[in-house]
Structures are given as structure tokens and as C-alpha cells.
Amino acid sequence: MDISSSHKIIRIQGKDSLEFLQGQLSNDLKLIKEGDLQKNVICNLKGRIIALFWVNKIDDENFHLLVDSSIAEKALETLEKFKVFYKSEMILLEDKPKNFNILRTEDWRANCIRDGLCEITSFTTETFTPHDLGYQNLEIINFDKGCFTGQEVIARMHYRAKLKSGLYVISSTSIESINEGDDIYDKNQKVLGKVASKIGQLGLIFIKNIGKLEDIYDEKGNKFGLDNFKLV
């Protein structure tokens, strides 16, 4: 199993671990096959993503949650808040288990961006909903599993809302000078959306209304030079 050098691992163990995680994470952990990593999110009550996890199920009582190191502590603290009534223990591991293949962060992030998958970091935690990032199309949200934190908001958006936003893969030298979470603008300096993820000249940008998409500018009024611009 591949993992980025920028990931940390939260280990959860105890007889109530599966029940506990089922009530917090967005996917159905009962469907994880041995040796697989299942993508999940944990959201706040408003349905905004706190963290994206890759979950490795060892058995029903033992799990590894892979998460970007910049929000590992926050993710652990969030889970701890909901663990009071469950018999399970959590710890942030110092070392990665030997069964993981460690990839360079740059390679991992570039592959995610090309696949249209936005990782959540300290710059973007609690910024986006799953639908903002197209997670409903990436087998990250299971709408049949039952309740989890933020589920009502996410389900309402999925079944009742008409989505106008979109996530774009871009290749541009312009993105090197701005940060994840930064706003992007139209020519009149009205906010169009945000930089969702980036590494080098590759990036994912969230556009609030793809029906009114124009040229893109940074906060200083500099126009983006786009080598590639594609809706995910």
C-alpha cells in the first residue's frame, strides 16, 4: 500500500472501533477489503471537511487512518471529542508500519491532482464541502450507510441542490506564487473561487459558478497564464 511521506497515521483499536468510526466517517468501513485503503472524510456539523483519511482496516477492532501531517493533530482531537461513549483507544504513530510503500510528497500530490482528488491540509480544513470537491463522484461518500457527522447537510445538498460549482485541474506558472486556500478573482476582483490543492505548477481550483466562468486573476490583479484547464 502506498503512502506519502507527508502522511501521519492515527491508530484506532478496541472492540467499539468499527461502530465508532462508522458514526463519524463518510464511507462504509464494512466494505473495506483486506489490503485496500478506503477514502473517507470527517466533517463538522455544517458539512465542511475537516480531514480526508485513507483508512486501512486491519480487523473490526483495529484501523489505521492516514492523514496529511499538517492536520493530523486536529483530526485526532476531533475524533477524541466523539469517542467518549466507545471502548476504543487512539494514538498518533511516530513511525509508519513496514507494510506501507513511502512515496515522495511531490509525486503523491501530483498524482492526486491529476486524478482530480483534492487532499485537505491546514490551509483548507473546514473550507469545502464534499460536493465542492466532487467527492461524491470519487467513492468517498456512501449515502446508504446511515448517519455520520454532517450527513444531513451533505445529503440535502446531494439530493435537493442543483450544483453550480466545479473543480478544475490546471497547469500554470501562475499558481506557484499563491497558496492553497487563497481566493481567485475575475477581472473586476470579484471572488470566483479558491485554490483547493497545488504542487509546483499543478493545481486544483474550485470555481463557485462554472456557468459564469471568465478569465482568472490573483488578488493583485495578475491574470493566470493557463497551459491546461480542465473540469474534473
Number of C-alpha atoms within 10 A of each C-alpha: 11 11 20 20 17 17 21 23 26 22 18 21 20 16 14 18 21 22 16 21 21 18 18 22 27 29 26 21 22 13 9 17 12 10 11 13 19 19 23 24 23 27 26 17 14 14 22 22 21 23 26 26 27 20 24 23 23 15 13 15 16 19 22 23 24 24 27 22 17 16 21 22 14 15 21 19 12 17 16 12 9 14 17 10 9 15 14 18 15 19 12 15 12 9 8 15 10 8 9 11 12 16 15 11 15 14 12 17 23 19 13 16 22 16 12 22 21 22 20 24 21 17 16 22 20 18 16 19 20 22 20 19 25 19 18 15 10 12 13 21 22 16 15 8 14 13 15 19 21 20 24 15 14 23 17 10 16 15 8 8 10 8 13 12 17 19 25 21 23 23 20 17 14 17 24 13 9 14 16 20 21 17 20 24 23 19 15 8 14 12 17 23 22 22 22 30 28 26 18 15 16 23 26 30 29 25 26 18 13 17 10 10 11 11 12 19 22 20 15 9 14 12 16 15 15 15 11 11 14 11 14 17
